[in-house]
């Protein structure tokens, strides 16, 4: 049962009364504070602050002398904690036993509003970030790196195009003063939501009053002055990283040298009506790796599996992704193959983009809609997914669409809706990310021309011989 009303006064630190939300379920209790703050808000700051805050979360606070003390306190209630920073939000979450609600909210309030941010903790965070950045460039799975690159290409130097990871050169520049300045502007009442799952609403409201109302943050309560309210500006473009991928995974069964390409086009924000047709389209495209035939989004009947992986044995991957934010969205396809077949691979992907605007079979559409509803319901079996869903929706809209409402919207999608959103999407310039041996990579202009053509084919190349 969803309850949006609460008796909290508007003066509560979390802001308006609708910022306290709970879903009552039989199980352990889970609570989180979601903050409208992420890497997209760092235009006026050093890049990497959100990454720092993610690593510093659940360290020492005004009440707890160390991270160990926090973990021991949670352990008494069978609790676990986590913090995740994304491009647009930072989520502080705790799951604990039913009797530990008071402890959980008290701890969350302390972690979010009164962290110590000691010199020692900041130095340890610098080391952790440097190690993570080093690992990012060495790991066999290029997905995180490609995701960064495609966003940088699509939204050049603005909002969601800003780097989610802290650049190495900034690790020594970010200190307590910089963090406090950022927190003063972005950790404010109107940018926070307290959400709970498995909790009686009135109980959560009482805890919020007790531990959040009138709390003075460690950075003070001065007026905000550097808040970035800019809207995402889609630019399109290309980001290329030449990299030797021949020794990315050594061993008895090494991964062959591959070149990775990601091509994306602007879709829409999750607040627009077209978001649901785009979600269905993404499910319809699906795809996966050459050895993955099952699982949500990787079904054998998706287009990228049927038309690409089944027909071109030399392609190792073809997967569709849909990233959606409050003011924009990006639908992209990631493909990988041997460096010598990059040009052919790019043409196959551009042709699939063009074919999206063609006929959509009734059976194909119904299968995609059923799969999307199934995936939605399966994900909402998980408490962490529920409270993240609750928090994000309330943060953006002050309300929440229930699962059955979303299923109805999915059922209402027609083939004409798919064609309409794709036709609109194909008018945009593409965003391209390329990683590996790029000797045979077509030019950006050729990729753009292919996506503007009727059949998605790249312009022919002619060579002159003496």
Phi, psi and omega in degrees: 000126182264128178239122182260341183269148175207157182278010182294138175288153180300345184280354180305147185303327182288353176103221184295155186298334180285000178277002173247117189224142178216152172239126182271117178224152177282110177166188175294169184261143177227133179224152178211157167244122180252128183246132177284077185201130181194190184298334181292344183262013186262015183302323183264007182232177172293135178293135176114000182296316180298322177297318177298313183296325177298316182287331182276348184300146179061030169266194185298147180227187178299327182262331185247127187286338183200170176297323179300320180295322177296314182295323178293322177297316179292324182300328179298336180248018181062034189261156173227157181226159181201150173226132179227128177254135176238192181292331185237352180215159168235129185243122174253117187231144176223133172246134182208174178298156184304331184274357187259017185301314180303313180298317183297310183293320178300315181295315180301316180300318181292317182296318184280319189258340185225048176287146180283323182052056182290160179301320180296317179295320179294320179294319177297323178294320177302316180295317181297320181291319178299319179295318181296320179294321178295317180295324181300323182276350183253340188291147181295327181278113184274002188306310180301319180294316179295322178298318176298316184295318182291325176291320178297325179286321185283326183230071188300116174058032173211148174038246186290355176274351179287149186297130180281336179261146180290123176298147183305320184292343181266350186299324180276348183270337183274118179230188183299321181297316178296316181296317180296320178299317179293313181299323180300327183271330188248341177264066183246161185307317185287352182250013183235149174225132171259121182234152180215149176234137182079023187232136172293134186302314182298324178297316179294320179298317180298318179294322179296318178298318187290319190248349183242333183290122176077011179285131178269115179296156182294338181270004179087179183238038179292167181289143176285143181221341183242034181285128180270112180251020183293148179266144181302133178247109180286127182247330189070168180141188184226140173235122183241137174230108176285123185211138177282110182257014185287333182244030183291334180211092180273161179140189181296329177232073184291150174286131180295160178295126182231152169252134183250131179234137173231126179241130182226159175223150181293133178254255179203170179281164180284358176270347183272156180295330182288353181300320181293312175304322178294323178295320178294317179300316180299320178292324180294323179286310173055246180090202182157199177272167184293344180248012180242113183252348184234184179092155181304129178082358182233024183295154182290350181259002177286157186298317183291336176279314182291311189272338185248294185294325179288328186264339183235089187299338183279352178273130185268339183203144172204103186227140178263140178227147175230112176260127182229139182230182185293336185230003180194178178200164183216118175259124183220160177237129177256130178225150178218144182198178177299141182308330182287346183246022183298315183299314180296321179298315180299318180296322178298319181289318179296325177294323178295324176298315180295320181294340177301328183277358180275201183292140176243117181294148182298317180296316180299316181294314181297322179297316180296319180294318179296318180295320179295316178296319179298316180296319179300311183292322178295318180296323182282003170283344183264127181300315178303323179293321180299310186287334173292319177299314178301308184299315182294316181296317181291322178300322184272325190232356185063017177208180179217131173279129180282158182307319182292330177292317179296321179296323177296317179297321178296316181298331184280352182291130179250164179299328178296327178293319179298314181297320181297312183290326179290317179302318178293318181297320184290351177283344183278159172290146179282158169250134184230132173239132182225130184225130178121211176279110188252025182303317183260016179291128177297157179291159178301321180297322179292321178295318178297319179296320179297320181284348177261353183274177181278332184245359178077009182278145176287149176301141181291146178252130179244137179248138180260131179245143177281000000 
